Amino acid sequence: MIRRIVLGFVSMMSLVSVQAQNCDELFISEYVEGSRNNKALEIYNPTGASIDLSKYRITRWQNGSAQWTAQYSDSLKGTLESHDVLVCVLDRRDTTKIGQDTPVVLPLRLKADLFLSANYNVSYSMSFNGDDAVSLDKYNEVTGKWVPVDIFGKIGERPSPAWSDKAPYTGTGTWYSQDKTLIRKDSVMGGVKKNPSIFNPSVEWELNPRDMFDSLGFHYCMCGWPAKVNEMEKLADITLYPNPSIDHVTAFLGFVPNQVQVFGIDGREVKIVNQVRADEKSGGFVIWEAETQTLSAGTYMVVFTSSKGEKSVARLFK
């Protein structure tokens, strides 16, 4: 599958602080507002345990509405395993239909784990457009109420024609919520639980073209990395190229590494052939090279350490 390239650099103190507050609840990891009825939401479980989905629902806040009715929501079902995703797709599968019931294209139908909103007169949570806020809600057994654990957009606001990276939302800036596929940045480790005063999608979402479905079905998040990779005293900025890698990768470092470790997403260390060229510098950076032919396809964390205790980290995609 095609996966976007993401390099994240987070300090140890901020990482520990964020992880203490997040990685504990489901959130929306991908938003697809495509052509015709090609609509999908991907839900990610960042926790270390499986979660019963019967306590959750998806709600569409139609055209800026802030008043809930039963028609707005669809309940989820099943169990979502740790660090896995649920792909919800609008239920339009009859290939003989046209107009409002035009079927979802086959590539997106094949990605679905759960089809929702089969009958528009009963529910239409998945029939969202660029001006509809969407929330992932959880039932609170103590209060008997549904509360949002993640909100996309701003409930009660109707942008024209879509939310963008520039307010006010009257067609200025780059449209995000209409005719686009959005992927949650891997630095995001929790949902938006309170209705925002301003929704700027560029803060937490990566912009991708309309009808891009390849990235559905998996999500990379800092919550998924093992503690021994995350627990670092200092992380410095670093660039890898090319990334994704085919047979080799180059790093430009600010120090000479005396140890290079590569970890898979399961936390196990893997070996690669590398060569440090400490005597060659480009713009003040030390050049490090490695062969990656022996790596299996996947995502890795590369950790560089100097003799002075300096550390750098970067994501490597193969």
Contacts in CASP RR format, 6 or more apart in sequence:
PFRMAT RR
TARGET T0000
AUTHOR 0000-0000-0000
METHOD contacts of the structure
MODEL  1
MIRRIVLGFVSMMSLVSVQAQNCDELFISEYVEGSRNNKALEIYNPTGAS
IDLSKYRITRWQNGSAQWTAQYSDSLKGTLESHDVLVCVLDRRDTTKIGQ
DTPVVLPLRLKADLFLSANYNVSYSMSFNGDDAVSLDKYNEVTGKWVPVD
IFGKIGERPSPAWSDKAPYTGTGTWYSQDKTLIRKDSVMGGVKKNPSIFN
PSVEWELNPRDMFDSLGFHYCMCGWPAKVNEMEKLADITLYPNPSIDHVT
AFLGFVPNQVQVFGIDGREVKIVNQVRADEKSGGFVIWEAETQTLSAGTY
MVVFTSSKGEKSVARLFK
1 214 0 8 1.000
1 215 0 8 1.000
1 218 0 8 1.000
2 214 0 8 1.000
2 215 0 8 1.000
3 214 0 8 1.000
3 215 0 8 1.000
3 218 0 8 1.000
3 220 0 8 1.000
3 244 0 8 1.000
3 299 0 8 1.000
3 317 0 8 1.000
4 183 0 8 1.000
4 206 0 8 1.000
4 208 0 8 1.000
4 215 0 8 1.000
5 243 0 8 1.000
5 244 0 8 1.000
5 317 0 8 1.000
6 185 0 8 1.000
6 186 0 8 1.000
6 206 0 8 1.000
6 220 0 8 1.000
6 315 0 8 1.000
7 238 0 8 1.000
7 239 0 8 1.000
7 240 0 8 1.000
7 243 0 8 1.000
7 314 0 8 1.000
7 315 0 8 1.000
8 186 0 8 1.000
8 187 0 8 1.000
8 314 0 8 1.000
8 315 0 8 1.000
9 235 0 8 1.000
9 236 0 8 1.000
9 237 0 8 1.000
9 238 0 8 1.000
9 313 0 8 1.000
9 314 0 8 1.000
10 18 0 8 1.000
10 187 0 8 1.000
10 222 0 8 1.000
10 235 0 8 1.000
11 234 0 8 1.000
11 235 0 8 1.000
12 231 0 8 1.000
12 232 0 8 1.000
12 233 0 8 1.000
12 234 0 8 1.000
12 235 0 8 1.000
15 222 0 8 1.000
15 230 0 8 1.000
16 231 0 8 1.000
18 189 0 8 1.000
18 222 0 8 1.000
19 189 0 8 1.000
19 222 0 8 1.000
19 223 0 8 1.000
19 230 0 8 1.000
22 46 0 8 1.000
22 189 0 8 1.000
22 190 0 8 1.000
22 191 0 8 1.000
22 223 0 8 1.000
23 46 0 8 1.000
23 47 0 8 1.000
23 189 0 8 1.000
23 190 0 8 1.000
23 221 0 8 1.000
23 223 0 8 1.000
23 224 0 8 1.000
24 46 0 8 1.000
24 47 0 8 1.000
24 190 0 8 1.000
25 46 0 8 1.000
25 47 0 8 1.000
25 138 0 8 1.000
25 149 0 8 1.000
25 150 0 8 1.000
25 190 0 8 1.000
25 191 0 8 1.000
26 43 0 8 1.000
26 44 0 8 1.000
26 45 0 8 1.000
26 46 0 8 1.000
26 51 0 8 1.000
26 56 0 8 1.000
26 80 0 8 1.000
26 136 0 8 1.000
26 138 0 8 1.000
26 149 0 8 1.000
26 150 0 8 1.000
27 43 0 8 1.000
27 44 0 8 1.000
27 46 0 8 1.000
27 136 0 8 1.000
27 149 0 8 1.000
27 150 0 8 1.000
27 184 0 8 1.000
27 188 0 8 1.000
27 190 0 8 1.000
27 191 0 8 1.000
28 41 0 8 1.000
28 42 0 8 1.000
28 43 0 8 1.000
28 44 0 8 1.000
28 134 0 8 1.000
28 136 0 8 1.000
28 150 0 8 1.000
28 152 0 8 1.000
28 184 0 8 1.000
28 191 0 8 1.000
29 42 0 8 1.000
29 43 0 8 1.000
29 44 0 8 1.000
29 85 0 8 1.000
29 183 0 8 1.000
29 184 0 8 1.000
29 219 0 8 1.000
29 221 0 8 1.000
30 40 0 8 1.000
30 41 0 8 1.000
30 42 0 8 1.000
30 85 0 8 1.000
30 87 0 8 1.000
30 181 0 8 1.000
30 182 0 8 1.000
30 183 0 8 1.000
30 184 0 8 1.000
30 215 0 8 1.000
30 216 0 8 1.000
30 219 0 8 1.000
31 40 0 8 1.000
31 41 0 8 1.000
31 42 0 8 1.000
31 134 0 8 1.000
31 152 0 8 1.000
31 177 0 8 1.000
31 180 0 8 1.000
31 181 0 8 1.000
31 182 0 8 1.000
31 205 0 8 1.000
32 38 0 8 1.000
32 39 0 8 1.000
32 40 0 8 1.000
32 41 0 8 1.000
32 108 0 8 1.000
32 181 0 8 1.000
32 182 0 8 1.000
32 212 0 8 1.000
32 213 0 8 1.000
32 216 0 8 1.000
33 39 0 8 1.000
33 128 0 8 1.000
33 129 0 8 1.000
33 130 0 8 1.000
33 177 0 8 1.000
33 178 0 8 1.000
33 179 0 8 1.000
33 180 0 8 1.000
33 181 0 8 1.000
33 210 0 8 1.000
34 179 0 8 1.000
34 180 0 8 1.000
34 181 0 8 1.000
34 210 0 8 1.000
34 211 0 8 1.000
35 179 0 8 1.000
35 210 0 8 1.000
35 211 0 8 1.000
36 102 0 8 1.000
37 90 0 8 1.000
37 92 0 8 1.000
37 101 0 8 1.000
37 102 0 8 1.000
37 103 0 8 1.000
37 104 0 8 1.000
37 127 0 8 1.000
38 90 0 8 1.000
38 104 0 8 1.000
38 105 0 8 1.000
38 108 0 8 1.000
38 211 0 8 1.000
39 89 0 8 1.000
39 90 0 8 1.000
39 104 0 8 1.000
39 126 0 8 1.000
39 127 0 8 1.000
39 128 0 8 1.000
40 87 0 8 1.000
40 88 0 8 1.000
40 89 0 8 1.000
40 90 0 8 1.000
40 108 0 8 1.000
40 111 0 8 1.000
40 112 0 8 1.000
40 126 0 8 1.000
40 213 0 8 1.000
40 216 0 8 1.000
41 58 0 8 1.000
41 87 0 8 1.000
41 88 0 8 1.000
41 126 0 8 1.000
41 134 0 8 1.000
42 85 0 8 1.000
42 86 0 8 1.000
42 87 0 8 1.000
42 88 0 8 1.000
42 216 0 8 1.000
42 217 0 8 1.000
42 219 0 8 1.000
43 56 0 8 1.000
43 76 0 8 1.000
43 80 0 8 1.000
43 85 0 8 1.000
43 86 0 8 1.000
43 87 0 8 1.000
43 88 0 8 1.000
43 136 0 8 1.000
44 83 0 8 1.000
44 84 0 8 1.000
44 85 0 8 1.000
44 184 0 8 1.000
44 219 0 8 1.000
44 221 0 8 1.000
45 51 0 8 1.000
45 80 0 8 1.000
45 81 0 8 1.000
45 82 0 8 1.000
45 83 0 8 1.000
45 84 0 8 1.000
45 85 0 8 1.000
45 86 0 8 1.000
46 83 0 8 1.000
46 189 0 8 1.000
46 190 0 8 1.000
46 221 0 8 1.000
46 223 0 8 1.000
46 224 0 8 1.000
47 82 0 8 1.000
47 223 0 8 1.000
48 82 0 8 1.000
48 83 0 8 1.000
49 82 0 8 1.000
50 79 0 8 1.000
50 80 0 8 1.000
50 81 0 8 1.000
50 82 0 8 1.000
51 79 0 8 1.000
51 80 0 8 1.000
52 78 0 8 1.000
52 79 0 8 1.000
53 76 0 8 1.000
53 77 0 8 1.000
53 78 0 8 1.000
53 79 0 8 1.000
53 80 0 8 1.000
53 86 0 8 1.000
54 75 0 8 1.000
54 76 0 8 1.000
54 77 0 8 1.000
54 78 0 8 1.000
55 138 0 8 1.000
55 139 0 8 1.000
56 75 0 8 1.000
56 76 0 8 1.000
56 136 0 8 1.000
56 137 0 8 1.000
56 138 0 8 1.000
56 139 0 8 1.000
56 149 0 8 1.000
57 73 0 8 1.000
57 74 0 8 1.000
57 75 0 8 1.000
57 76 0 8 1.000
57 125 0 8 1.000
57 136 0 8 1.000
57 137 0 8 1.000
57 139 0 8 1.000
57 146 0 8 1.000
58 73 0 8 1.000
58 74 0 8 1.000
58 76 0 8 1.000
58 88 0 8 1.000
58 116 0 8 1.000
58 125 0 8 1.000
58 126 0 8 1.000
58 134 0 8 1.000
58 135 0 8 1.000
58 136 0 8 1.000
58 137 0 8 1.000
59 68 0 8 1.000
59 72 0 8 1.000
59 73 0 8 1.000
59 125 0 8 1.000
59 134 0 8 1.000
59 135 0 8 1.000
59 136 0 8 1.000
59 137 0 8 1.000
59 146 0 8 1.000
59 148 0 8 1.000
60 72 0 8 1.000
60 73 0 8 1.000
60 124 0 8 1.000
60 125 0 8 1.000
60 126 0 8 1.000
60 127 0 8 1.000
60 128 0 8 1.000
60 132 0 8 1.000
60 133 0 8 1.000
60 134 0 8 1.000
61 68 0 8 1.000
61 72 0 8 1.000
61 132 0 8 1.000
61 133 0 8 1.000
61 134 0 8 1.000
61 135 0 8 1.000
61 155 0 8 1.000
61 156 0 8 1.000
62 72 0 8 1.000
62 124 0 8 1.000
62 132 0 8 1.000
63 131 0 8 1.000
63 132 0 8 1.000
63 158 0 8 1.000
64 131 0 8 1.000
64 132 0 8 1.000
64 133 0 8 1.000
64 155 0 8 1.000
64 156 0 8 1.000
64 157 0 8 1.000
64 158 0 8 1.000
65 72 0 8 1.000
65 156 0 8 1.000
66 155 0 8 1.000
66 156 0 8 1.000
70 123 0 8 1.000
71 122 0 8 1.000
71 123 0 8 1.000
71 124 0 8 1.000
72 123 0 8 1.000
72 124 0 8 1.000
72 125 0 8 1.000
73 123 0 8 1.000
73 125 0 8 1.000
73 137 0 8 1.000
73 146 0 8 1.000
74 116 0 8 1.000
74 117 0 8 1.000
74 123 0 8 1.000
74 125 0 8 1.000
74 126 0 8 1.000
76 86 0 8 1.000
76 88 0 8 1.000
76 114 0 8 1.000
77 114 0 8 1.000
80 86 0 8 1.000
83 221 0 8 1.000
83 223 0 8 1.000
83 224 0 8 1.000
85 113 0 8 1.000
85 216 0 8 1.000
85 217 0 8 1.000
85 218 0 8 1.000
85 219 0 8 1.000
86 113 0 8 1.000
86 114 0 8 1.000
87 111 0 8 1.000
87 112 0 8 1.000
87 113 0 8 1.000
87 114 0 8 1.000
87 216 0 8 1.000
87 217 0 8 1.000
88 112 0 8 1.000
88 113 0 8 1.000
88 114 0 8 1.000
88 115 0 8 1.000
88 116 0 8 1.000
88 126 0 8 1.000
89 104 0 8 1.000
89 108 0 8 1.000
89 109 0 8 1.000
89 111 0 8 1.000
89 112 0 8 1.000
89 114 0 8 1.000
89 115 0 8 1.000
89 116 0 8 1.000
89 126 0 8 1.000
90 104 0 8 1.000
90 115 0 8 1.000
90 116 0 8 1.000
90 117 0 8 1.000
90 126 0 8 1.000
90 127 0 8 1.000
91 115 0 8 1.000
91 116 0 8 1.000
91 117 0 8 1.000
91 118 0 8 1.000
91 126 0 8 1.000
92 101 0 8 1.000
92 102 0 8 1.000
92 103 0 8 1.000
92 104 0 8 1.000
93 103 0 8 1.000
93 104 0 8 1.000
93 109 0 8 1.000
93 115 0 8 1.000
94 101 0 8 1.000
94 103 0 8 1.000
95 103 0 8 1.000
97 103 0 8 1.000
100 120 0 8 1.000
103 109 0 8 1.000
105 211 0 8 1.000
107 213 0 8 1.000
108 211 0 8 1.000
108 213 0 8 1.000
108 216 0 8 1.000
111 213 0 8 1.000
111 216 0 8 1.000
111 217 0 8 1.000
116 123 0 8 1.000
116 125 0 8 1.000
116 126 0 8 1.000
117 123 0 8 1.000
117 124 0 8 1.000
117 125 0 8 1.000
117 126 0 8 1.000
117 127 0 8 1.000
120 127 0 8 1.000
125 134 0 8 1.000
128 134 0 8 1.000
129 178 0 8 1.000
130 159 0 8 1.000
130 161 0 8 1.000
130 162 0 8 1.000
130 163 0 8 1.000
130 177 0 8 1.000
130 178 0 8 1.000
131 158 0 8 1.000
131 159 0 8 1.000
131 160 0 8 1.000
131 161 0 8 1.000
131 162 0 8 1.000
131 177 0 8 1.000
131 178 0 8 1.000
133 151 0 8 1.000
133 152 0 8 1.000
133 153 0 8 1.000
133 154 0 8 1.000
133 155 0 8 1.000
133 156 0 8 1.000
133 157 0 8 1.000
134 151 0 8 1.000
134 152 0 8 1.000
134 153 0 8 1.000
135 148 0 8 1.000
135 150 0 8 1.000
135 151 0 8 1.000
135 152 0 8 1.000
135 155 0 8 1.000
136 148 0 8 1.000
136 149 0 8 1.000
136 150 0 8 1.000
136 151 0 8 1.000
137 146 0 8 1.000
137 147 0 8 1.000
137 148 0 8 1.000
137 149 0 8 1.000
138 146 0 8 1.000
138 147 0 8 1.000
138 148 0 8 1.000
138 149 0 8 1.000
139 145 0 8 1.000
139 146 0 8 1.000
140 146 0 8 1.000
140 147 0 8 1.000
147 193 0 8 1.000
148 192 0 8 1.000
148 193 0 8 1.000
148 195 0 8 1.000
149 191 0 8 1.000
149 193 0 8 1.000
150 190 0 8 1.000
150 191 0 8 1.000
150 192 0 8 1.000
150 193 0 8 1.000
151 191 0 8 1.000
151 192 0 8 1.000
151 193 0 8 1.000
151 194 0 8 1.000
151 195 0 8 1.000
151 196 0 8 1.000
152 177 0 8 1.000
152 192 0 8 1.000
153 163 0 8 1.000
153 177 0 8 1.000
153 196 0 8 1.000
153 199 0 8 1.000
153 201 0 8 1.000
154 163 0 8 1.000
154 195 0 8 1.000
154 196 0 8 1.000
154 197 0 8 1.000
154 198 0 8 1.000
154 199 0 8 1.000
155 195 0 8 1.000
156 195 0 8 1.000
157 169 0 8 1.000
157 199 0 8 1.000
159 169 0 8 1.000
159 170 0 8 1.000
159 171 0 8 1.000
159 177 0 8 1.000
160 169 0 8 1.000
160 170 0 8 1.000
160 171 0 8 1.000
161 171 0 8 1.000
161 175 0 8 1.000
161 178 0 8 1.000
162 169 0 8 1.000
162 171 0 8 1.000
162 175 0 8 1.000
162 176 0 8 1.000
162 177 0 8 1.000
162 178 0 8 1.000
162 179 0 8 1.000
163 169 0 8 1.000
163 175 0 8 1.000
163 176 0 8 1.000
163 177 0 8 1.000
163 199 0 8 1.000
163 200 0 8 1.000
163 201 0 8 1.000
164 171 0 8 1.000
164 172 0 8 1.000
164 173 0 8 1.000
164 174 0 8 1.000
164 175 0 8 1.000
164 176 0 8 1.000
164 201 0 8 1.000
165 173 0 8 1.000
165 174 0 8 1.000
165 176 0 8 1.000
165 200 0 8 1.000
165 201 0 8 1.000
165 202 0 8 1.000
166 172 0 8 1.000
166 173 0 8 1.000
166 174 0 8 1.000
167 198 0 8 1.000
167 200 0 8 1.000
174 202 0 8 1.000
174 207 0 8 1.000
176 182 0 8 1.000
176 201 0 8 1.000
176 202 0 8 1.000
176 205 0 8 1.000
176 207 0 8 1.000
177 201 0 8 1.000
179 210 0 8 1.000
180 207 0 8 1.000
180 208 0 8 1.000
180 209 0 8 1.000
180 210 0 8 1.000
181 208 0 8 1.000
181 209 0 8 1.000
181 210 0 8 1.000
181 211 0 8 1.000
181 212 0 8 1.000
181 213 0 8 1.000
181 215 0 8 1.000
182 201 0 8 1.000
182 205 0 8 1.000
182 206 0 8 1.000
182 207 0 8 1.000
182 208 0 8 1.000
183 205 0 8 1.000
183 206 0 8 1.000
183 208 0 8 1.000
183 215 0 8 1.000
183 219 0 8 1.000
184 204 0 8 1.000
184 205 0 8 1.000
184 206 0 8 1.000
184 219 0 8 1.000
184 221 0 8 1.000
185 204 0 8 1.000
185 205 0 8 1.000
185 206 0 8 1.000
186 219 0 8 1.000
186 220 0 8 1.000
186 221 0 8 1.000
186 222 0 8 1.000
186 315 0 8 1.000
187 222 0 8 1.000
188 204 0 8 1.000
188 221 0 8 1.000
189 221 0 8 1.000
189 222 0 8 1.000
189 223 0 8 1.000
192 204 0 8 1.000
201 207 0 8 1.000
208 215 0 8 1.000
220 265 0 8 1.000
220 299 0 8 1.000
220 315 0 8 1.000
222 230 0 8 1.000
224 265 0 8 1.000
225 263 0 8 1.000
225 265 0 8 1.000
225 267 0 8 1.000
225 301 0 8 1.000
226 263 0 8 1.000
226 266 0 8 1.000
226 267 0 8 1.000
228 263 0 8 1.000
228 267 0 8 1.000
229 263 0 8 1.000
229 267 0 8 1.000
229 301 0 8 1.000
229 303 0 8 1.000
229 313 0 8 1.000
232 303 0 8 1.000
232 311 0 8 1.000
232 313 0 8 1.000
233 309 0 8 1.000
233 311 0 8 1.000
234 309 0 8 1.000
234 310 0 8 1.000
234 311 0 8 1.000
235 311 0 8 1.000
235 312 0 8 1.000
235 313 0 8 1.000
236 254 0 8 1.000
236 255 0 8 1.000
236 310 0 8 1.000
236 311 0 8 1.000
236 312 0 8 1.000
237 312 0 8 1.000
238 251 0 8 1.000
238 252 0 8 1.000
238 253 0 8 1.000
238 304 0 8 1.000
238 312 0 8 1.000
238 313 0 8 1.000
238 314 0 8 1.000
239 251 0 8 1.000
239 252 0 8 1.000
239 314 0 8 1.000
240 249 0 8 1.000
240 250 0 8 1.000
240 251 0 8 1.000
240 302 0 8 1.000
240 314 0 8 1.000
240 315 0 8 1.000
240 316 0 8 1.000
241 249 0 8 1.000
241 250 0 8 1.000
241 252 0 8 1.000
242 249 0 8 1.000
243 249 0 8 1.000
243 315 0 8 1.000
243 316 0 8 1.000
243 317 0 8 1.000
244 317 0 8 1.000
244 318 0 8 1.000
245 292 0 8 1.000
245 295 0 8 1.000
245 316 0 8 1.000
245 317 0 8 1.000
245 318 0 8 1.000
246 292 0 8 1.000
246 318 0 8 1.000
247 291 0 8 1.000
247 292 0 8 1.000
247 293 0 8 1.000
248 289 0 8 1.000
248 290 0 8 1.000
248 291 0 8 1.000
248 292 0 8 1.000
249 289 0 8 1.000
249 290 0 8 1.000
249 292 0 8 1.000
249 316 0 8 1.000
250 287 0 8 1.000
250 288 0 8 1.000
250 289 0 8 1.000
250 290 0 8 1.000
251 287 0 8 1.000
251 288 0 8 1.000
251 289 0 8 1.000
251 290 0 8 1.000
251 302 0 8 1.000
251 304 0 8 1.000
251 314 0 8 1.000
252 282 0 8 1.000
252 285 0 8 1.000
252 286 0 8 1.000
252 287 0 8 1.000
252 288 0 8 1.000
253 285 0 8 1.000
253 286 0 8 1.000
253 287 0 8 1.000
253 288 0 8 1.000
253 304 0 8 1.000
253 312 0 8 1.000
254 284 0 8 1.000
254 285 0 8 1.000
254 286 0 8 1.000
254 312 0 8 1.000
255 286 0 8 1.000
255 304 0 8 1.000
255 306 0 8 1.000
255 308 0 8 1.000
255 310 0 8 1.000
255 312 0 8 1.000
256 276 0 8 1.000
256 278 0 8 1.000
256 286 0 8 1.000
256 306 0 8 1.000
256 307 0 8 1.000
257 276 0 8 1.000
257 286 0 8 1.000
257 288 0 8 1.000
257 304 0 8 1.000
257 305 0 8 1.000
257 306 0 8 1.000
257 312 0 8 1.000
258 305 0 8 1.000
258 306 0 8 1.000
258 307 0 8 1.000
259 304 0 8 1.000
259 305 0 8 1.000
260 274 0 8 1.000
260 276 0 8 1.000
260 288 0 8 1.000
260 290 0 8 1.000
260 302 0 8 1.000
260 303 0 8 1.000
260 304 0 8 1.000
260 305 0 8 1.000
261 269 0 8 1.000
261 302 0 8 1.000
261 303 0 8 1.000
261 305 0 8 1.000
262 269 0 8 1.000
262 270 0 8 1.000
262 271 0 8 1.000
262 272 0 8 1.000
262 295 0 8 1.000
262 300 0 8 1.000
262 301 0 8 1.000
262 302 0 8 1.000
262 303 0 8 1.000
262 316 0 8 1.000
263 269 0 8 1.000
263 270 0 8 1.000
263 300 0 8 1.000
263 301 0 8 1.000
263 303 0 8 1.000
264 270 0 8 1.000
264 298 0 8 1.000
264 299 0 8 1.000
264 300 0 8 1.000
264 301 0 8 1.000
265 298 0 8 1.000
265 299 0 8 1.000
265 300 0 8 1.000
265 301 0 8 1.000
270 295 0 8 1.000
270 300 0 8 1.000
271 294 0 8 1.000
272 290 0 8 1.000
272 291 0 8 1.000
272 292 0 8 1.000
272 294 0 8 1.000
272 295 0 8 1.000
273 290 0 8 1.000
273 291 0 8 1.000
273 294 0 8 1.000
274 288 0 8 1.000
274 289 0 8 1.000
274 290 0 8 1.000
274 291 0 8 1.000
275 288 0 8 1.000
275 289 0 8 1.000
275 290 0 8 1.000
276 286 0 8 1.000
276 288 0 8 1.000
277 286 0 8 1.000
277 287 0 8 1.000
277 288 0 8 1.000
277 289 0 8 1.000
278 286 0 8 1.000
280 286 0 8 1.000
280 287 0 8 1.000
281 287 0 8 1.000
288 304 0 8 1.000
292 316 0 8 1.000
292 318 0 8 1.000
295 318 0 8 1.000
296 318 0 8 1.000
297 318 0 8 1.000
298 317 0 8 1.000
298 318 0 8 1.000
299 315 0 8 1.000
299 316 0 8 1.000
299 317 0 8 1.000
299 318 0 8 1.000
300 315 0 8 1.000
300 316 0 8 1.000
300 317 0 8 1.000
300 318 0 8 1.000
301 313 0 8 1.000
301 314 0 8 1.000
301 315 0 8 1.000
301 316 0 8 1.000
302 313 0 8 1.000
302 314 0 8 1.000
302 315 0 8 1.000
302 316 0 8 1.000
303 311 0 8 1.000
303 312 0 8 1.000
303 313 0 8 1.000
304 311 0 8 1.000
304 312 0 8 1.000
304 313 0 8 1.000
305 311 0 8 1.000
END
